[in-house]
Amino acid sequence: MPELPPLNLPDEPRLAQNITHFARALRKAGLPIGSGRLIDAVQAVAATGFTSRHDFYWALHACFVTKPEHREVFGQVFRLYWRDPRFLEHMMAMLLPSVRGTQEETPAKPGEKRAAEALLDGTQPDPENIANEEGTEVEFDATLTMSAEERLRTLDFEQMSTDEVARAKRILSQLRLPVQPIQSRRLMAAPRGPKPDWRRTLREAARHGGEIRTMARAKRRVRWPNLVVICDISGSMSQYSRIVLHFLHAVSNAKGAGWAKVHGFTFGTRLTNITRHLAQRDVDAALAAAGAEAQDWEGGTRIGECLHEFNRDWSRRVMGQGAVVLLITDGLDRDDPDALADEMQRLQLSARRLIWLNPLLRWEGFAPKAQGIRAMLPYVDSFRAGHSIASLEDLAKVISDPGDKGEKARLMSLL
């Protein structure tokens, strides 16, 4: 529970109306709250009373929060709505690009932007009025400012507001992930090919009494690899996975990208093949169908068990033709690390390249301390961050460069 100031009761409290407005703000911030939960909240507060801040907070929490990822948004909206004396400071820090005054700047926590937007209903405070009312000079730092799109490309998905998430999805829908073809060992006829085609030459000679009149030439065939994306949709990865799946849909429907086929899998507590859903042209319909089939959205994580299922049931079907595998997960797993390491090794041996995108790499000084990360890291070819649009744009360079290892070398030295 966040630290909250004491709640002061008005002379004529109207708790039912205030709780109703609070529920509307939560719904705007993304929490699925209907009239039934609102009635339960009013009855819960009537039963527990309004004398204790702790009881009031958890009574509303029990009625409105049903998923772990909603806790942060609920806490931020609660603090802002129920008369936080630092309300103005938080709103300015969240909604303005750079505000400098007597207070020290603090970056917005996950969920704060969505909470602020829900309470302000899309409006922003006027800096001039704030300066006049508070007697504080508000200064906007315009030095080295980036355009809105450039800032959005480097912004963490978890720190994005609802409007920024929508804009990010539009940008990702235009991204492409081109790949170079692979030269096969098989040959094909080519009049000016670099290699002699002895079989065709002898066949032609046999038709003319054994006399070789021309030397047939050949060149190597080229083929396009498959792209296999295995995406974690557990609770800790929900915000990232939803945006990444928009990117995956754009790649699977892109024309001229070069991939033979794009296969998509999601996993949390079980593995789900969503390839056929990604073939739909409409991204909303595709992700809705994928979400309906994957019943373990925003649940737990069993990476080792899900990779075992992939290696056993799907590897031979989708890993042919030198497939490139993108594994998108934070690596936080509590299963047997030895079993996880075995499955990662098998996956790496089946793939042409295994690239791991981990949003935890956004933190400076990240170290492989979790046992799941330590078990997986030795068996990936490249270890990269996957928390922003810019990190996904870099994938094209990573795939085209066989020697790219990302952060693997540095982190392996810390094991």
matplotlib code that plots the C-alpha trace (Angstrom):
import matplotlib.pyplot as plt

x = [0.0, 1.5, 2.1, -1.0, -1.8, -4.6, -8.1, -10.1, -13.8, -16.0, -18.8, -21.4, -19.8, -21.1, -19.2, -21.5, -21.0, -17.3, -16.8, -18.8, -16.5, -13.5, -14.8, -15.2, -11.6, -10.5, -12.5, -10.9, -7.5, -8.2, -9.7, -12.8, -15.3, -19.0, -22.1, -22.0, -18.5, -19.4, -22.4, -20.1, -17.6, -20.3, -21.6, -18.1, -17.2, -20.6, -19.7, -16.0, -16.6, -14.5, -12.5, -9.4, -7.3, -6.0, -9.4, -10.8, -8.0, -8.2, -12.0, -12.0, -9.0, -10.9, -13.8, -12.1, -8.8, -8.9, -5.5, -2.0, -1.2, -4.1, -2.7, -0.3, -2.9, -5.4, -2.8, -1.9, -5.5, -6.4, -3.5, -4.4, -8.2, -8.5, -7.0, -3.2, -1.6, 1.1, -1.5, -0.3, 3.3, 2.5, 0.2, 2.8, 5.6, 3.4, 1.8, 4.4, 7.7, 9.9, 8.9, 11.4, 10.6, 11.2, 10.3, 12.8, 11.9, 10.9, 10.0, 6.5, 6.0, 4.2, 0.5, 0.9, 0.3, -2.9, -4.1, -3.5, -5.2, -8.2, -8.6, -8.0, -10.1, -7.6, -7.1, -3.7, -3.1, -2.2, 1.4, 0.8, -2.2, -0.3, 2.7, 0.4, -1.6, 1.3, 3.9, 6.3, 8.1, 7.5, 10.2, 10.1, 13.5, 13.6, 17.3, 18.0, 14.3, 13.3, 10.2, 7.2, 7.8, 11.5, 10.7, 8.0, 10.5, 12.7, 9.9, 9.4, 6.2, 5.3, 5.7, 3.4, 0.0, -3.0, -2.6, 1.1, 0.3, -2.2, 0.4, 3.1, 0.9, 0.4, 4.1, 4.7, 2.1, 4.4, 7.6, 9.1, 11.6, 13.5, 15.8, 18.4, 17.9, 19.9, 22.0, 21.0, 23.2, 20.8, 21.6, 19.4, 20.0, 21.6, 23.1, 25.9, 26.1, 29.4, 29.3, 29.3, 26.2, 27.7, 24.5, 22.7, 25.8, 26.1, 22.4, 22.7, 25.8, 24.0, 21.4, 24.2, 26.1, 28.3, 29.6, 29.8, 28.7, 28.0, 28.8, 25.7, 26.0, 24.2, 24.0, 22.9, 19.2, 18.2, 15.5, 13.8, 13.9, 10.9, 10.5, 9.3, 8.2, 7.6, 6.1, 5.6, 2.1, 2.3, 1.3, 4.8, 5.0, 1.4, 1.9, 5.0, 3.5, 0.3, 2.4, 4.9, 2.1, 0.9, 4.5, 4.3, 1.0, 2.5, 5.6, 3.4, 1.2, 4.0, 4.5, 8.1, 9.6, 11.3, 10.2, 8.9, 6.4, 5.9, 4.8, 3.6, 3.3, 2.3, 3.0, 2.3, 1.4, 0.8, 1.9, -0.6, -0.1, -1.6, -0.2, -3.6, -5.0, -2.2, -3.1, -6.2, -5.7, -7.4, -5.1, -7.8, -9.7, -6.5, -5.4, -8.9, -9.0, -5.5, -6.5, -9.6, -7.6, -4.8, -6.5, -3.4, -3.1, -1.7, -1.2, 1.8, 4.9, 6.3, 9.0, 10.7, 7.5, 6.2, 9.5, 9.4, 6.0, 7.3, 10.4, 8.3, 5.2, 6.1, 9.9, 10.0, 7.0, 8.1, 11.9, 12.8, 14.5, 16.9, 14.3, 15.2, 13.6, 12.7, 12.1, 10.4, 10.3, 11.8, 13.1, 11.6, 10.8, 10.6, 10.7, 13.7, 16.6, 18.3, 15.3, 15.0, 18.6, 18.1, 15.1, 16.9, 19.9, 17.6, 15.8, 19.2, 20.4, 17.1, 17.3, 19.6, 19.7, 18.0, 17.5, 16.2, 14.4, 14.2, 12.5, 14.5, 17.6, 16.1, 17.6, 21.1, 23.4, 21.1, 22.7, 21.6, 20.7, 17.4, 17.9, 15.8, 17.9, 21.1, 19.9, 18.8, 21.5, 24.3, 22.1, 21.0, 22.9, 22.0, 20.5, 18.8, 16.4, 12.7, 11.0, 10.6, 9.9, 13.6, 14.6, 12.2, 13.5, 17.1, 15.9, 16.5, 20.2, 20.5, 19.0, 21.2, 24.4, 25.3, 28.0, 25.7, 25.5, 24.0, 24.6, 25.3, 29.1, 28.9, 26.3, 28.1, 31.1, 28.9, 27.7]
y = [0.0, 3.4, 6.0, 8.2, 11.4, 11.4, 11.7, 14.7, 14.2, 17.0, 18.5, 16.8, 13.7, 12.4, 9.1, 7.4, 10.2, 10.4, 6.6, 6.8, 9.4, 7.5, 4.4, 6.4, 7.5, 4.0, 2.9, 5.6, 4.4, 0.9, -1.0, -3.1, -1.7, -2.0, -1.0, -4.3, -3.6, 0.0, -1.1, -3.6, -0.8, 1.5, -1.4, -2.4, 1.2, 1.4, -1.8, -0.9, 2.8, 5.8, 6.3, 4.4, 5.2, 1.7, 0.0, 2.5, 1.8, -2.0, -2.0, -0.2, -2.3, -5.6, -4.4, -2.8, -4.7, -8.2, -8.5, -7.8, -5.3, -3.1, -2.5, 0.2, 2.1, 1.8, 3.1, 6.1, 7.1, 6.6, 8.9, 11.6, 11.5, 11.4, 14.7, 14.2, 17.5, 16.9, 16.4, 19.3, 18.2, 14.7, 16.0, 18.4, 15.8, 13.3, 15.5, 18.2, 17.4, 19.2, 21.3, 22.9, 24.7, 24.4, 20.7, 18.1, 16.3, 12.7, 10.3, 9.0, 5.5, 2.8, 3.6, 7.2, 8.7, 6.7, 7.6, 11.3, 11.2, 9.5, 12.2, 15.2, 13.6, 14.7, 18.3, 19.7, 22.3, 25.9, 26.6, 30.3, 29.9, 27.5, 29.9, 32.8, 30.7, 29.0, 31.8, 29.3, 29.9, 27.2, 26.9, 24.6, 23.2, 23.5, 22.6, 19.5, 18.7, 15.9, 15.7, 13.9, 11.0, 10.7, 10.8, 8.2, 5.8, 5.7, 5.7, 2.6, 0.8, 0.5, 4.3, 5.2, 6.8, 5.5, 8.0, 7.2, 3.5, 4.1, 6.2, 3.5, 0.8, 3.0, 3.3, -0.4, -1.2, 0.5, -1.2, -4.0, -6.7, -7.5, -10.5, -11.6, -14.9, -18.0, -19.7, -23.3, -26.2, -27.1, -25.8, -24.2, -23.7, -20.3, -19.5, -17.4, -19.3, -19.6, -23.4, -26.1, -28.3, -31.6, -33.6, -31.4, -31.2, -35.0, -35.3, -32.9, -34.7, -38.1, -36.7, -35.9, -39.1, -38.2, -35.0, -32.1, -29.1, -26.6, -26.5, -26.0, -23.6, -23.4, -21.3, -21.9, -21.6, -19.0, -19.6, -17.5, -18.5, -18.7, -16.3, -17.9, -15.6, -17.0, -14.3, -14.3, -13.0, -13.5, -10.7, -9.1, -9.0, -8.1, -4.4, -5.3, -8.4, -6.6, -4.0, -6.5, -8.6, -5.6, -5.5, -9.2, -8.8, -6.1, -8.3, -11.4, -9.3, -7.3, -7.8, -8.2, -8.6, -11.9, -14.3, -17.7, -17.7, -16.1, -18.3, -16.8, -18.5, -17.2, -18.7, -18.1, -21.3, -23.1, -22.7, -21.4, -21.3, -18.0, -18.2, -18.5, -15.6, -13.3, -14.0, -11.8, -8.4, -6.5, -6.2, -5.7, -8.8, -10.8, -10.0, -10.4, -13.9, -14.7, -13.5, -15.6, -18.7, -18.0, -18.5, -17.8, -14.0, -12.1, -15.2, -17.1, -18.1, -21.6, -21.0, -24.4, -26.4, -24.2, -24.5, -28.3, -28.4, -26.3, -28.4, -31.6, -30.7, -27.7, -27.6, -30.0, -28.3, -24.7, -24.7, -25.8, -23.7, -22.1, -20.4, -17.3, -17.5, -14.4, -15.2, -12.4, -12.8, -11.3, -14.8, -14.7, -18.4, -20.5, -24.0, -26.2, -24.2, -27.3, -28.4, -24.8, -24.9, -28.2, -26.9, -23.7, -25.7, -27.8, -24.7, -23.1, -26.2, -26.2, -22.5, -20.7, -17.8, -17.5, -13.8, -13.0, -9.7, -8.9, -5.6, -5.8, -4.7, -1.2, -0.8, 0.5, -2.0, -5.0, -8.2, -11.8, -12.6, -14.5, -18.3, -18.4, -15.7, -17.5, -20.7, -19.3, -16.8, -19.2, -20.6, -17.5, -16.0, -12.4, -10.8, -7.5, -5.1, -5.1, -2.3, 0.5, 1.2, 1.9, -1.5, -3.2, -1.2, -2.4, -6.0, -5.7, -4.9, -7.7, -10.3, -9.2, -9.3, -12.9, -11.7, -9.5, -10.7, -7.6, -7.7, -11.4, -11.0, -8.5, -10.5, -13.8, -12.3, -11.7, -15.3]
z = [0.0, -0.9, 1.8, 2.0, 3.9, 6.5, 5.0, 6.2, 6.3, 4.9, 7.1, 4.9, 3.4, 0.2, 0.0, -2.5, -5.0, -4.4, -4.7, -8.0, -9.4, -8.1, -9.9, -13.1, -12.9, -12.5, -15.5, -17.6, -16.4, -17.8, -14.9, -15.9, -13.3, -13.8, -11.7, -9.7, -8.3, -7.6, -5.5, -3.7, -2.9, -1.5, 0.7, 1.8, 2.9, 4.7, 6.6, 7.4, 8.0, 7.0, 10.2, 9.1, 6.1, 5.9, 6.1, 3.5, 1.0, 1.2, 1.2, -2.2, -3.3, -2.7, -4.8, -7.7, -8.2, -9.7, -11.5, -10.2, -12.9, -11.8, -8.3, -9.4, -11.3, -8.4, -5.9, -8.1, -8.7, -5.1, -4.0, -6.5, -6.0, -2.2, -1.5, -1.7, -0.7, -3.3, -6.0, -8.1, -8.0, -9.2, -12.0, -13.3, -13.2, -15.1, -17.8, -18.6, -20.5, -18.0, -15.1, -12.8, -9.7, -6.0, -6.0, -7.3, -10.5, -10.2, -13.1, -13.3, -12.0, -14.1, -14.2, -13.0, -16.5, -17.0, -13.5, -14.2, -17.5, -16.0, -13.4, -15.7, -18.5, -21.2, -19.9, -18.9, -16.2, -17.4, -16.3, -16.1, -13.7, -11.6, -11.3, -10.3, -7.7, -6.1, -6.5, -8.1, -11.4, -13.9, -16.5, -19.5, -20.5, -24.3, -24.7, -26.7, -26.9, -29.2, -31.4, -29.9, -32.2, -31.3, -27.6, -28.1, -29.8, -26.8, -24.1, -22.1, -23.0, -19.3, -18.8, -21.8, -21.3, -23.1, -25.9, -26.3, -26.4, -29.3, -31.1, -30.5, -32.0, -35.1, -35.5, -35.0, -37.6, -40.2, -39.1, -41.2, -40.3, -43.5, -43.7, -46.2, -48.1, -47.3, -49.9, -50.2, -51.1, -54.0, -57.4, -60.1, -63.8, -64.7, -68.1, -66.4, -63.1, -61.4, -61.1, -63.9, -64.0, -64.8, -64.8, -67.3, -69.4, -69.7, -70.4, -73.3, -74.5, -74.5, -76.9, -79.4, -79.4, -76.4, -77.8, -75.4, -77.3, -74.4, -70.8, -68.7, -65.7, -62.4, -59.2, -55.7, -54.9, -52.3, -49.7, -47.1, -43.4, -41.1, -38.2, -34.9, -32.1, -28.6, -26.5, -22.7, -21.7, -18.0, -15.5, -15.4, -19.2, -20.1, -21.1, -23.2, -24.8, -26.0, -27.9, -29.2, -30.6, -32.6, -34.1, -34.8, -36.6, -38.8, -39.6, -40.4, -42.8, -44.5, -48.2, -49.5, -46.0, -47.1, -44.4, -45.7, -42.9, -39.5, -36.6, -33.3, -30.0, -26.6, -23.2, -19.5, -17.8, -21.1, -24.8, -27.4, -31.2, -32.5, -36.0, -37.8, -35.9, -37.0, -40.6, -40.2, -41.8, -39.0, -36.0, -33.4, -34.7, -34.8, -31.2, -29.9, -31.4, -30.0, -26.6, -26.6, -27.4, -24.9, -21.6, -19.5, -20.2, -17.3, -15.2, -13.9, -15.8, -16.5, -19.1, -18.9, -19.2, -22.1, -24.0, -23.4, -25.1, -28.0, -28.5, -28.3, -30.4, -32.7, -33.3, -36.2, -37.8, -37.8, -37.3, -40.8, -43.4, -40.9, -38.7, -36.6, -33.1, -31.1, -27.4, -25.6, -21.9, -18.7, -17.7, -14.2, -13.7, -10.5, -12.1, -12.1, -13.7, -14.9, -16.9, -18.3, -19.4, -21.2, -23.1, -24.0, -25.3, -27.5, -28.8, -29.7, -31.6, -33.6, -34.6, -37.0, -34.5, -31.1, -30.1, -26.6, -26.0, -22.3, -21.1, -17.9, -19.8, -19.7, -16.2, -16.0, -14.3, -14.9, -13.7, -14.2, -10.6, -11.2, -11.6, -14.7, -16.4, -15.4, -16.8, -20.1, -20.9, -22.1, -24.8, -26.7, -29.6, -28.9, -25.7, -26.3, -24.7, -25.8, -24.0, -26.6, -30.3, -30.8, -29.4, -31.8, -34.7, -34.0, -34.6, -38.3, -37.7, -35.1, -37.5, -40.4, -38.3, -37.3, -35.0, -32.9, -29.3, -27.6, -23.9, -23.7, -23.4, -20.6, -18.6, -19.1, -17.3, -14.2, -14.0]

ax = plt.figure().add_subplot(projection="3d")
ax.plot(x, y, z, "-o")
ax.set_aspect("equal")
plt.show()
